[in-house]
Amino acid sequence: MENSANKMVVRAVVLAVMVAVFSIGSDAQFFGDCRVSVDEIQTCEPAVIRGTKRDPSKTCCSVLAKADLPCLCTYKTSPLIPSNVDIRLAMELPGKCSLKLPSRC
């Protein structure tokens, strides 16, 4: 149990550091610990904007296939997610890309 708590603390610290780095203008590897860059994850943006009914592109699905999905799940409540992104649509992306959504997401 203690190991799990330690992992959560480490993730919280990593997220805080990433938020600090992002806020000073360095966004090149914001999702780097999840094996994807901001530029790569932005290929999925058209499919997650509020009010859209677009399917993810093949490029988006390729990005998600190589990404660490449990890691990306930790960002679903991040204040850095733009307000026009519909988290519900984002959570549907793995299924639309024939990928399995992590059980703890």
Secondary structure, DSSP 8 states (H G I E B T S, - for coil): -HHHHHHHHHHHHHHHHHHHHHHTT--TTTTGGGT--HHHHGGGGGGTBTT------HHHHHHHHHS-HHHHHTTTT-TTS-TTB-HHHHHHHHHHTT----TT-
